[in-house]
Amino acid sequence: MLIYWVKIPNGLLSTEIQDRLDLLDAEERATYSRYKVDFKKIEFLVGRCLAKMALGQFLHVQPGNISFSKNEYGKLFLKNSPKPLYFNLSHTDEMVVCALSANDEMGIDVEKTLDDRFEVMKHVYVPDEIEWVNAQRDKNAKLHAFYKLWTRKEAVMKAVGKGFSLPPLSFTIPFDEERAHDDEFYFYTFVPMTGYMITVVTRLLSEQSQTYVVREVQLAELLAGRVEFISLF
């Protein structure tokens, strides 16, 4: 399992990266144009660049020739791939992440972890999960626990391909360890840098434990096409 993350510099304007619009197909350009907020345009374009450049390198295809289909809930899939290859994207304030695997369907979520959103817990967490968050020793630990649950819930919803059409109160997740599993999924949660948390979830297909390789990608190198992605094959 490969996990790549990109930190977007504060204050970056979409006009500074619009040369990379060449990687988008007509539908993606239309989506890009519909965003009214500049940082949403940036996150969308950086996400597509990251996914297409990584997948293109693995498949020996030009990134601009990589195309996606999506299911009824909006989850992206690689179209016309000659090899089994799975990926998932996520973004939050000034960070974009992408997970890739040759073996397992997965979901990934990234969240900025500075805001106190404890008031939503009763809408997304079951009683045992709420009790665990509230039992933490101080506010920082409580925030960490809150976002561990949040990223794991959302990653599961993305792994099954339903997003929030799968109600977060309809399932529970393990929450103590950074690496964990239940009867269906492996969970890996980590902090790539202060103020952010990432969780990747893969289906539990065997008793063999997952191996995770995490790499930061510099935005300038990504946009210039100079990133050497690790081979999955």
N, C-alpha and C positions, 0 to 999 in steps of 0.2 A: 504494500500500500504506500503510495507516494502522496505527500501532502505539501503543497506549495502555498506560500502566503506572500502577499505584496502589500506593503504599507504605502498609502498614497500621501504625498506631501501635503501638509496643510496649505491652503491657499491656491492650490493648482486650479487652473481654468481649463475647461473642455477645449478651448481654442488652441491650447498648447499641445494637445495630443490628437487633434483631429486628422492628422496625416494617417493615423491607423484606422480610419474609417474604411480604408481599402479592404480590410479583412471581413467586413460585414456584408451579408447578402441583402437583397432588397427588403425583406421582411424585418431583418435586424436593424437596418437603417431607419425604417419607419418607426420601430419601437424606440430607437435612440432619439429620434426627432420629437416623439410625443412627450418625453420627459421635460417638464417645465423647470425643474430645479437642476442647476448645473452639476452638483456633486452626484446626482443620480445618473446623469449622462456619463460622467467619468467612471463611476463604479461599473456601469453596464459595459462600457467599451473595454475597460481594463480586464473585466472578467472574460469577455469573449476573446481578447488577445491572449490571455493566459491559457485558457482551455484550448484554443485552436493551435497555438504555437506548440504546446506540449503534445497534443494528439497528432499534429502534423509531423512532428519529429519522430514519434514512435512509429507512425505508419508510412513514413517517407513520402509524405504528401505536402504540397504547399499549404500553409495555414489558411490562405484565402479560398482554398478548395475544400476545406472541412465544412460540412453542413450538418445541421441538427434537425431532428424532429422532436415533437413533444407530445406527451399524453394529454388527456383531457384536463388534468390538474396543473399542467404547465411544466412538468419535469422534462428536462432535456435528455435526449438520447443521441448517440452518434449515428448518423444516417449512412447506410451502405458501407459499413466497416468490413474489411477483409479478415479481421481477427476480432475475437471477443475482447472488448475494451469498455470499461465502465468509468464514468466520471460524475462528479457533482460539483456545483459552484455555490458559493455563498458570499455575501458582502454585508458590511455594516459601516459605520462612520469611519471612512478613510482606511478601510482594509478590505481586501479581496482574497478569498482562499479557493483552492481547487484541489480535490482529491481524485486520484486515478488508480485503477486496479485492472489487472488482466484476469482476475478470478471472481470478484465478488461485486454484487450490486451494493451500493452504499448511499449514505446521506451525510452531508457535512453542514455544520452551522458555525458561524462566528458571530460573537456579540461583543460590543463595548460594555465593560463591566463597571462603569463609574456611577451610573444612575441607580438610585433607590426606587425599585418598582415593586416593593413587597405587597402593595395593595392589590395586585392582580393574582396573588397566589391562589386564592380560593376559586378562581376561574380556570386555573391550569394545572394545579397540583392536588393530588389526593391527600387525605389527612396525614398519613405517615410521612409523606414528603414535606408537608408544611411543618410538621413537628420537628423534623430533622433540621430544616433551615432555622427555625426559631430557637433551636437548642445550641446554636453556635455561640462561641465565647464572646465575640465582639462584632461590631458592624462590618469590619473588613471580611471576617470569616463568614459572616452571614451573606454578604454580597457574593463571595466566592461560591458558597453553597447554592444560593439562588440561581446564579448563572450556570453552574454545572447542571442543575436540573433543567433549566431553560434550554441550553444548547443540546442536551441529550434528548429532550422531548422533540425539539424541532428536527434534529438529525434523524430520529426514527421516522417522523412524519414524511421526511424527504426520502428516506431509504425505501419506504413502501410505496413511494410515488404518489402520495395523496395530499401532501402539505396539510394545511389546517382543515381540510375536509375530513381528516381523521382527528376527532376531538381529543385534545390533550388529557382530558379527564378519563378517557376510555382505556388508558393503559398506565402501567407503572414501570419504573426503571430502577436499576441499581444506582446507588448514589454515594457509597463510601470511598471506593478506590478510584485512582486516576484511570486505571485499566480495569475493566469489569466485563462480565457477561451474564446474561440471563438465558432463558431457554430458546431465545430467538436470535439475539444479537450480541456482537462484541461492541464494547464502548471504549473509546480512547479520548480523554479530555486533557488538554494542556494549555498553558499560558505562553503564547509566542513572544509577547512583550507586555510590559506593564499596562494594564487597562483593557486588555482583550483576552478572550477565551475562545478556544476552538474545540469542538467535539466532532469526531468522525465515528460513524456507526456502520458496521457491516453485518450481513446475515451470518448466523452461526451455521456454517456448512459442515464443519468437522470439529474434532477435539483439538486440532492443531491450533496453537495460538497465533495471533496475527503479528506480523512484523511491520513497523511503521518507520518510514523515512521522511523526515520533515526538513524542508529547505525554505529559506527566505529568498525571494527574487527581488532584485532591485528594479524599480519601475523604469529607470532610464535604459537599463540593459534589455528589459522585456520589450519596450517600445522600439528599440533598435534591432531587435531580433538576434541578440547576442547571447541568449541564455542556452546553456547546454543542459537539457533535461536528462535525468537518469532513465535508462532503458527499462521497460517493464518486461522485456522478453529475453 
